[in-house]
């Protein structure tokens, strides 16, 4: 593992403004049409908030407004309307010139308490080494999916790269995730993994599908040192072209670190192209 964080924010002369170069390793999408991954946007805002205020993230929610593409450079502005004894309420505006890319509302801080418990339990699934990799539509680019090691423990691709099957009975998917570079699991990394909630659309519908995130909400419970993050995704429902789902993220020792939720615009991919790329080969 390394101590170098996955999100490399650049400081400016203004302590409330940061910049982020939109590099291919932070992007997803087809070749020639890469765009900043929504989870990276939320992760960037959280990193800027924590570094500006010196306080850890409690919760943060992003609304995605536009796309950023390489080689754009994002300006990340942190606003702190209320800073209390223990909790700071803050906002982040990410923009390119006057074009707003995403906004984030959040609270950061901590309070002493004798109470610490979790009721959610990590699902009983195979360990990462026993799980197949999460399928990539574009295996030729050094994009975000090449920067993350994602494994499928439960769901449409858990038994191998096949595209058979109908709608899921429960909409439940479990992924294991970590960064290829060994970057530490922090609030920013959890925000990125949480943005895989829309990927459960394919499993839930039994179709080659995905979704473009409209939002991304992360709630931090307790971050502990861990190599892998176990992300249990629950697709709750689809209607009117949108999908809604939530996630629970655990350390490899079962500690509940964070929960999240998202809504997305459903995208159905060309079945023939998807099958050709992801079908299990004899």
N, C-alpha and C positions, 0 to 999 in steps of 0.2 A: 504494500500500500504506500501511498504518497501523502504528504501534507498539502500538496498543491490543490486548491479547490478547482472544481470543474468549470465554474463561471469565473472568467478573468476580467473583472471590472477594472476600468482605468480611471483614476482620480483626476480631478481638474483643480483649478485654482479656487473654485467654489466648493466648499465642503458639503453642499447639498446637491451637487451635480456630479454625475459619473457618466462615462461613455462605455459603450460595448460595441466593438467591431462585429458585424454579422458575418461570421466565418462559416464555411460549409459544414464544419463539424457540429454546428449548432442548429443545422437546418434539416428539413425533410422535404419530400416531394420528388417528382419525376426528374430525370436528367434535363438540365437546362431551365428548370422551373423551381429551383430550391427556394424555400422560405423558412424564416425563423420558426422553430418549433414552439408552440404555445407554452408548454411547460418551461421552456428556457426563458420565455418572457417573464413568467411569474417568479422563477428562480432568480432572475436578474434583479427584479424589484425587491425581493426579500433580501438578497445580498446587500443591495444599496441601503435598504432600511436598517439592517443590522449594523452595517459599517458606519452609517451616519449617526445613529442614535446610541450605539454601544449596547443595545438591548436585544435579547433573542426574540424570534418571531413566536407569537401566540396563534394568530390566524391571519390569513391573507386571501383576498379574492380578486381575481383578474377578470376584466372584460376586454375581449379582443375586438379591435376596431378596424385594423388594416393589416397589411402584410409588409414585412421587411425582408429584403433579399440581399444576398452578397453582391457587391461589397459595401452595403450601407453601413453607416455608423449611427447607432442609436444614442440620443441624449436621454439620460435618466435623471429626472428631477424629483427630489424628495421634499415633500411639504409636511411640516409638523404643526398642525393647528393646536393640538393639546398635548402637553408633556406633564404627566402627573408624577407623584412620588414613585410609583411602581410601574405604571403603564403609560405608554405613549401611543396616541392615536395618530395615524399618519396616512398620507397618500403618496402615490408615485405616478408620474406622468412620463411615459416613454414616447418620444417623438423624433421625427426626422424633419428638420426645419419646422414648419407649422403643421405638418401632417402627423396626427396622433396615431400611434400604433396600438398601444394598450394603456389602460389605467388600472391601478391597483389600490384598493383600500385595505388597511391592515391595522393590527394592534401588536405592539412589541413590549416586552417587559417580563417580570417575574415577581412572585410573592412567596414568602416563606410559608410553608404549610406542613403539618405532620401527616397529612393524608396523601397516600399515593396507592392507587389500585387500578386494575383494568378488568373489565368484564368480557370484552371481546377476546377470543382465543384464536391463535394462529391455526389455519386449516391444516389438516393432516394430509400432506401431499409429499411426493417424492422429492429428494434433495436435488439441488441444481445440477449436479453431475449426472443425474439419472434422467434429466429432462431435455427434450430437443430444443434447439434454438428457435426463437421467435422468427417467423418468416419475414424476409425483406423483399419488397417489390423491386427495389433497385439495389443490386448487389455490386454495382460497379463504382459507386461514389463513396468518397470518404465523408459521409454525412453523419448526422446524429446517430443513426442506427449502427454505423460502424464504430462509433465511440462508446456505445453501450453494449453490454453483454446481457441480453434478455433471454430467458428460458421459459417454456410453457409447461407448467406443472399440471394444470387442469384446463380443459377447453377444447376448442375445435382442432388444434394442431398438437395436442399433447401426445398422441400416439404416433406422430410422424407427420410429414408434410402431405396431407391429403385434404381434399375439399369435399368429401362426401358427408352426407347427413342433412337432416332438416333443422327446423327451429329448435333452439334449446328449451328444455323443460323448466329450467330455473335461471338461465341467464348468468350463471356463475362461472368466473374465469379466475385462475390463479397464475401469476407470473413471478418468476424470480428475476431480480435485476441488480446490476452493479455497473460501474464505469470500467471500461477497458484499461484506463490508465491507473486504476487503483485510487482515484480521488476519494476523499473521505465522504461518508454518508452524513450529510448535514441537511438543514432545512431546504436549501436550494436543490440538492439531489432528490429529496423527497418530492418537491414540487414537480420535477421533471418526470419522475416515475409515475406520479399521480396522473399525469397527462396521457397515460396509456389507457385510461378509462374508455375513451371512444373506440379503442381497438377491440373491445369486447363486442362491438356491433356485429362483426363477422360471425362470431360464435353464437350470439343470441339469435340472429336471423337465419343462420345456416347458409349464408351467401358470402361470396367474396365482397366484403364491404368494409367501410371505415367511416370516419366522421371528422369534420372540421370543428374544432372546439369554439364554442361561443364564450365560455367562461372556464374558470379553474379555481376552486376553493380548497385551501389547505388548512387543516387544524392540527397544530403540533401538541402532542401529549408529552413525550419524553424521548429524546434522542440519545441512543447509546452507541458505543463502538460496535460496528458489525461489518462484515465483508459483503453480505448479500442483504437485499430487501425483498421480503415476501409480500407481494401486493395482491390482495384478494379483491377482485372487481365484481361488483354486482350490477349488471344492467337491469334497471328497474322497469323500463318500458320504452316503446317507440310509438310515435303517432305524428301525423301531419309532417312527416319528413324529418323529425327530430328524434334524438335518442337521449335518454337521461340515465345517469348511473352514478355510483359511488364506489369508494375504495377504502380499504384498511391496509396499512403498511406496518409490517412487523420486522424486527431484527431477527437474525437467524437463531437467537435463543428464545424467541417467542414474545419478546417485549413489544407491546403496541406502541409504535412511535408516532403515528399520525393517521388521520382520516381525511378523506377528501370527497368532492363531488363535482360533476360536470354535466353540461348539456352540449350537444353537438349537432351539426347538420349532416344527415346521413348521405354517404356517397356509395353507390353501388358500382363496382368495377366490372370490366368486361370479363365474363366468366372464362372464356377461352384463353385469354392472355393470362389470367390469374392461374388457371389450372396448369397451363404449360410451364409456368414458372415454379409453382409450388407442389405439383403432384409428385407423389412418391415414385421414384424410378425403380424399375425391376432390375 
